[in-house]
Structures are given as structure tokens and as C-alpha cells.
């Protein structure tokens, strides 16, 4: 969808996942993100420990949380247990981190099998974070193929806690396989628009409020 094609502005802001995932995140930080999500019609991506708080405080906000975060090196059982617990606590979507080390070791079958188990563990959409900045194009394509084979719903570029963030080049490649959530280093509407134009379906950003205000402001 062209983000400047007119129509309901909420059709754009609801594609933004306003995010707070840092190690110092407090309940007040989560409440602030939820208030912004309510004001601008965004989703919210928050740590799993705050899901019950968020679901109670803002039941109308679509909640996203992370699993196997930030390095993807949890055991498969731990990821499945975490995903199921997050869904039970109120998560509407799950963002799980791929085990990039196994992918780089050529263990694509193990990567695919683990992701398939996580997808099967919950009845909600699952996005897979592939840490695209760590992958040359051939590995990024292999990662994307694993995610497709695992029957996940989205590809996501990055955690924001590794090397680099989203690029239009990576988004363009990933969007050949599945809908893409571009995340990592997106701090303005100009950044977000470039990702949408490259093929992203969603934007994940700690600056979701800034992006929404800039987008709505330029429509006035």
C-alpha cells in the first residue's frame, strides 16, 4: 500500500509497532508506549513480563512481544514455552528470534524445525527475527526460506540489539518471501516511508510516536 495514497490515516499508523524492549524498561515506560499507541492507533511491542499489565491497561491495543530475545539461543522447548505463556498473558502476535548461529553453521533443517515448533505452539501470528544485518544475501535468502517452510507469518529484519538495523535492500529481498516487519534504526517518517516503499508491511520502532506525528503532520 502506498502510504501517501490518501484514505484513512489509521491504515498507516496501525502498521507501526511502537516498541520498548530495553533492559531498563519499567512499567511506567510500558504505560507511556501504550498511551501513545492509543493516541495514534498503533500496535505496541513490549517485553513479555509486562503483558498482563498492558492487557489490563489497554485492552484495545494490539500487543506484540518477543520470544528468544535478543540472541535466539534459547532451547526450542524454552521458546515454545515462552511463546505459549505470552499468548496466554495477552500477546496478539509473537516475534521470535531465529538461531542465527545454527543458520551460519548450515543447520537449516534444525532452524526450520525449531521455528515450526514455535509456530505450532500458539494460535496467533508469528514473526521471525532473522538479524538481517548479520547475514549476506545468500544467508538472508536461506533464512527467509526457513521461515516460509516453518509456516510463520512475517519476516522481521532485526532486534535492534545486534549489529545494524533495517535497510531498504534487506527489506526488498525479504519481501520476496513473506510480509516484512522492518525494525532497527527507524527514527522518522522518512525512514519508515522508505521501508514501506521497499516492501515492508509493518514498522517496529521505539520512535513510533515520532513517526506517527510526522506522518500525520505532513498530511495536514
C-alpha positions in Angstrom: 0.0 0.0 0.0 1.3 3.5 -0.9 1.5 5.3 2.5 0.7 8.6 0.8 -2.2 7.4 -1.4 -4.8 9.1 0.8 -7.6 7.4 2.7 -7.8 6.6 6.4 -4.5 7.7 8.1 -5.1 4.9 10.6 -4.4 2.5 7.8 -0.8 3.6 8.1 -0.4 4.2 11.8 -1.8 0.7 12.6 1.1 -0.7 10.7 3.5 0.9 13.2 4.5 -1.2 16.3 5.6 1.3 18.9 8.4 -0.5 20.8 10.0 -0.5 24.2 12.3 -3.5 24.8 15.4 -2.2 26.5 16.9 -3.8 29.6 15.9 -0.9 31.8 12.3 -0.9 30.7 9.9 -0.1 33.6 6.2 -0.5 34.0 5.9 3.3 33.5 7.8 3.1 30.2 5.3 0.5 29.0 2.3 2.6 30.1 3.8 5.6 28.1 4.1 3.4 25.0 0.6 2.2 25.4 -0.7 5.8 25.8 1.0 6.7 22.5 -0.4 3.6 20.9 -3.9 4.5 22.0 -3.5 8.1 20.8 -2.2 7.3 17.3 -3.8 3.9 16.7 -0.5 2.0 16.7 0.3 -1.5 17.9 2.7 -1.9 20.9 5.7 -4.2 21.2 6.7 -4.8 24.8 8.6 -7.2 27.0 6.7 -10.4 27.9 6.9 -9.7 31.6 4.6 -6.7 31.2 1.9 -8.3 29.0 -0.7 -8.8 31.8 -0.2 -5.1 32.8 -0.6 -4.0 29.2 -3.6 -6.2 28.5 -5.4 -4.8 31.6 -4.4 -1.2 31.0 -5.0 -1.0 27.2 -7.3 -3.9 26.1 -7.9 -2.3 22.7 -4.2 -2.1 21.8 -2.8 -4.9 19.7 0.1 -6.3 21.8 3.3 -7.8 20.3 6.0 -9.4 22.4 9.3 -11.1 21.9 10.5 -14.7 22.4 14.1 -16.0 22.5 15.1 -12.4 22.7 17.6 -10.9 21.9 20.0 -13.6 20.6 17.8 -16.6 19.6 19.9 -19.1 21.5 17.3 -20.4 23.9 16.4 -24.1 23.6 13.4 -25.0 21.4 11.4 -26.1 24.5 12.1 -22.7 26.2 11.0 -20.8 23.1 7.8 -22.8 22.8 7.0 -22.4 26.5 7.7 -18.7 26.3 5.5 -18.2 23.3 2.6 -20.1 24.8 2.9 -18.2 28.0 3.0 -14.9 26.2 -0.2 -15.7 24.3 -1.9 -16.7 27.5 -0.9 -13.4 29.0 -2.4 -11.4 26.2 0.0 -11.3 23.3 -1.7 -10.9 19.9 1.5 -11.6 18.0 4.8 -13.2 18.7 8.2 -12.0 17.4 10.7 -14.9 17.8 14.5 -14.6 17.3 16.0 -17.2 14.9 19.1 -19.0 16.0 21.4 -17.3 13.5 24.4 -19.3 14.7 22.8 -22.6 13.5 21.9 -21.0 10.2 25.5 -19.9 9.7 26.6 -23.4 10.6 24.5 -24.7 7.7 21.9 -26.3 10.0 18.9 -25.1 8.1 16.8 -28.1 8.9 17.3 -27.5 12.6 16.4 -23.8 12.2 13.3 -24.6 10.3 12.2 -27.4 12.7 12.6 -25.1 15.7 10.6 -22.3 14.1 7.9 -24.7 13.1 7.5 -25.8 16.7 7.2 -22.2 17.9 4.6 -21.5 15.2 2.6 -24.6 16.2 2.8 -23.6 19.9 0.5 -20.6 19.5 -2.7 -19.7 17.7 -1.5 -16.2 16.8 0.7 -14.7 14.1 4.4 -15.4 14.5 7.1 -13.1 13.1 10.7 -14.4 12.8 13.6 -12.0 13.5 16.5 -13.1 11.3 19.1 -10.4 12.2 19.5 -9.4 8.6 22.5 -7.1 9.3 24.5 -10.2 10.2 23.6 -12.0 7.0 25.0 -11.7 3.5 22.3 -12.0 0.8 22.7 -15.8 0.3 22.2 -16.4 4.0 19.3 -13.9 4.2 17.6 -15.9 1.5 18.2 -19.2 3.2 16.9 -17.7 6.5 13.8 -16.5 4.6 13.3 -19.9 3.1 13.4 -21.5 6.5 10.8 -19.1 7.8 8.5 -19.8 4.9 8.9 -23.6 5.4 8.1 -23.2 9.1 4.8 -21.6 8.2 5.5 -18.4 10.0 3.5 -15.2 9.1 6.2 -12.5 8.9 9.9 -11.9 8.5 11.4 -9.2 10.7 14.7 -7.6 10.0 16.4 -7.1 13.4 16.2 -7.0 17.1 17.9 -3.6 17.4 20.3 -5.1 19.9 22.8 -6.5 17.5 24.9 -5.0 14.6 22.9 -2.6 12.5 19.2 -2.3 11.7 16.8 -2.3 8.8 17.9 -1.4 5.3 15.8 -1.0 2.2 18.0 -3.6 0.4 17.3 -6.2 3.0 13.6 -5.4 3.1 13.4 -5.7 -0.6 14.9 -9.2 -0.5 12.8 -10.4 2.4 9.6 -9.1 0.9 10.0 -11.6 -1.9 9.2 -14.3 0.6 6.7 -13.1 3.2 5.3 -9.8 4.7 8.1 -7.9 6.4 8.4 -6.0 9.7 11.2 -3.5 9.3 12.8 -2.9 12.6 16.1 -1.4 13.9 17.2 2.3 13.5 13.9 3.6 12.0 13.5 7.0 13.7 11.5 9.2 11.4 8.6 9.1 8.9 11.1 9.5 6.1 12.9 6.3 7.3 9.5 4.5 7.7 8.3 5.6 4.3 11.5 4.3 2.6 10.9 0.9 4.3 7.2 0.8 3.2 8.2 1.7 -0.3 10.8 -1.1 -0.3 8.1 -3.6 0.6 7.7 -3.6 4.4 4.2 -4.3 5.7 5.0 -3.2 9.3 7.4 -0.9 11.1 8.8 -1.6 14.5 10.4 1.4 16.2 11.0 2.9 19.7 10.2 6.2 17.9 6.8 5.1 16.8 5.2 8.2 18.3 7.6 10.4 16.4 6.9 8.6 13.1 3.2 8.8 13.7 3.3 12.5 14.5 5.4 13.3 11.5 3.2 11.2 9.2 0.0 12.8 10.4 1.6 16.3 10.4 2.6 16.1 6.7 -1.0 15.2 5.8 -2.4 18.4 7.3 
